[in-house]
Amino acid sequence: MELQMKAPEKKVTRGQVHCPMCTHSVSGEVEYTKRWMKVVPGQRCERCGSSLDVAAVLYLRNAA
């Protein structure tokens, strides 16, 4: 009998992320599970056009 771990369920929603180049918070798509949140790769900053691949997630709106 082999036990296999289930892959965590990933959800994608909009949130506020911190752009490292222009140092503003902009909206972007955020992928999250129970334990972590990260910015979906391939997005661009609305203000300066730089990549948001290394951006930090600041705010994620969830309904209770």
LINRA-V939774 format. One record per residue. N is the residue number from 1. PSI is psi in whole degrees, 0 to 359 (* if undefined). D_FIRST is the distance of its C-alpha to the first C-alpha in whole Angstrom. Layout:
N,PSI,D_FIRST / N,PSI,D_FIRST
//
This chain:
1,119,0 / 2,135,4 / 3,131,7 / 4,138,10 / 5,143,13 / 6,143,16 / 7,139,19 / 8,144,22 / 9,121,24 / 10,136,28 / 11,147,31 / 12,132,34 / 13,174,38 / 14,145,41 / 15,178,42 / 16,129,45 / 17,157,44 / 18,119,46 / 19,125,48 / 20,341,48 / 21,310,51 / 22,359,54 / 23,37,52 / 24,159,52 / 25,129,49 / 26,163,49 / 27,147,46 / 28,168,43 / 29,133,40 / 30,132,37 / 31,132,33 / 32,155,31 / 33,196,28 / 34,328,28 / 35,334,29 / 36,160,31 / 37,142,34 / 38,158,35 / 39,137,38 / 40,128,37 / 41,152,38 / 42,8,41 / 43,158,43 / 44,150,47 / 45,138,49 / 46,330,51 / 47,310,54 / 48,347,54 / 49,5,52 / 50,165,50 / 51,140,46 / 52,19,44 / 53,328,41 / 54,12,41 / 55,150,43 / 56,143,42 / 57,125,41 / 58,317,43 / 59,134,43 / 60,118,40 / 61,120,41 / 62,142,39 / 63,144,40 / 64,*,39
//
